[in-house]
Amino acid sequence: MKKLLMIALLVPAMALAQEKTKVHFTVHEDQVKPGMRAEYEATLGELISLLKEHNIADANWLTSVTNDNRYWYVSPVENMADLDKSAFKTLNEKVGEDKMNDLWGRMDKCYDNHGTFMVTLDKELSYQPGGINQNPEGRNWREYHFWHYPAGNDEAVTAKAAEIKAALAAKTSPLHYRVYRSGFGVVGSYVLVAFAAPDAAAFHNTLKINRQLMGEEFEKLLDEFRDLCNSYEEVEGMIRNDLSYTPAPLAKE
């Protein structure tokens, strides 16, 4: 846990630069045992309290917890060189290795599998007219759609996703989403479409409105996109701001 989480949670707080069309992220995933969720979250809370107490500037992450007990810690990175940085070096120095090793050990027993991978936010394919925002206020519920496709279909998938976005924008659809592309550490290729809503009922109501607005031509576009893919996975989750961490701004002298 310690080494992989250090890779994933490594970048100081930063806003998504508006001039960039693609933004890279590391994602560390812990697959927590169902019966260990309470202990895992309590221990994670201890870690966050220590980070806040010492206002550690080296760590910054947004946490999403899926309905199948995957904990995703998402941190932005500028480039691959950032992977050599440590999020917890300063905290180790302040609280001591014994305390940190005890904390990591208690977290490690809460899961059997974990790992780290990278994804890229593609703003050009995302449809969020009010501006790209990973964590819109009041919309903590998530539905993640993973569209896996053969590597040779990359250009066709990109083109069709652009068509779908254009069709939605032309009719000012309320169905907003962000698109992420699979990257380093992922076997195969996928497009991840992330939807945000206040809850599941609100999301499905938006789907209904979108279906009525867009009509049969839009369904045809979706069918063409599906034909380019070879598998599909749908996962629900929640953004957990209480389990996320951003350092407080440094006071101005």
Secondary structure, 3 states (H helix, E strand, C coil): CHHHHHHHCCCCCCCCCCCCCEEEEEEEEEEECHHHHHHHHHHHHHHHHHHHHCCCCCCCEEEEEECCCEEEEEEEECCHHHHHCCCCHHHHHHHCHHHHHHHHHHHHCCEEEEEEEEEEEECCCCECCCCCCCCCCCCCEEEEEEEEECHHHHHHHHHHHHHHHHHHHHCCCCCCEEEEEECCCCCCEEEEEEEEECCHHHHHHHHHHHHHHHHHHHHHHHHHHHHCCCEEEEEEEEECHHHCECCCCCCCC
